[in-house]
Amino acid sequence: MHLFIQGTIFLSFSYAIQNMIEKVPSLKGGGAYWFTDLTTPDELHILSVLTSMAFAADEINIKARLAGSPKQQRVMIMNTIMAVLMMPLTMSFCKAHFCYLVPWTLFSVASRYANRLPAVRQFLNLPPIVPPRPVPATRVPAPEGPKPVPAVNSPLSAQSSSESSGRSVDPEKKRRTPRVITDRVRE
């Protein structure tokens, strides 16, 4: 649900900024420093690198917060991939998009970091962060491998079945296997 809401807000802002790039002429000269024309992509790629670095810093902050369930590890892997791909994905964005994207990412990093501080949590009357308990390692027994299957009427078959059950089994009462299956097992 959180991702759905955040994604919807991000897409809404992106469409609004794209609409402004097309219809607001003052964006051609309303920038600052090296990005004076907000309707063109950043030729120096400073803004896309800054966005990627802020996203990576946010990922490091998330890794410090999350422990070790498999679902959380998958989320961390996806966030790491997104941090690496953020640079090439945003290279073609207009500078006006970065005027939203960079502050949004930096604010996200700062707020997540601040919310982990005990003084901030106490001031906001939030409960203290309880470190997650480590997941106990369970030992899974290794498979023993296939066991040889003796022929149906062989003395070895009657002997192995009587040894496994602890009592003798009458061969006449034993269930018969069709000849086709027995031939396939022998092969």
Secondary structure as UniProt FT lines:
FT   HELIX           2..23
FT   HELIX           25..28
FT   TURN            33..34
FT   TURN            38..39
FT   HELIX           46..65
FT   HELIX           70..90
FT   TURN            91..92
FT   HELIX           95..116
FT   HELIX           118..123
FT   TURN            124..125
FT   TURN            152..153
FT   HELIX           155..165
FT   TURN            171..173
FT   HELIX           179..186
//
